[in-house]
Amino acid sequence: MPESPEPAWQQSLYDQLHVMCQKALSREQPGHSLQPTLLLNDAYLKLIEQRNLNFEDRSQVLAAGAVAIRRLLIDYARSRKALSRGGSAGRGISLNISVADSANTIGLLELDDVLKRLGEENQRQAKVVELKYFGGLTVAEIAKELDVSLGTVNNEWVTAKAWLYRELSSD
């Protein structure tokens, strides 16, 4: 059994994950059926079950939370797609990726596919997007997690957004 965090730390982690889940779901189109508490509980359980997670390293835990949230949202979108028997490619989400900050609604499964392609070309850029978009981590938290400078994170974010915009616009 993995060593669990202390009770006070558990509450803090739970609260931070709740904010991350609310941010992730705020990008969803109105009318989706997934609730923040359900997503939160599933993400929290996935984190607590991880054997190699260092609960003393906040940025590592938040990064793992971002990954768990992304995977849960993708699983949910896939199950919805299967239920609709060939319906849309998952629920739509708003991704602010343009320089003008206009919202572009895309399918969550489409975003996952594009992020996988980005990861094949530039793993660090894909990780920055995952941590910032799904995890709601700050630039400083991402820099600490990836062990790079703040400037590097900012540059990777700008480059990744441009790449995502180009890929999503061409699909």
Secondary structure, 3 states (H helix, E strand, C coil): CCCCCCHHHHHHHHHHHHHHHHHHHHCECCCCCCCHHHHHHHHHHHHHHCCCCCCCCHHHHHHHHHHHHHHHHHHHHHHHHHHCCCCCCCCEEEEECCCCCCEEEEEHHHHHHHHHHHHHHCHHHHHHHHHHHHCCCCHHHHHHHHCCCHHHHHHHHHHHHHHHHHHHHHC
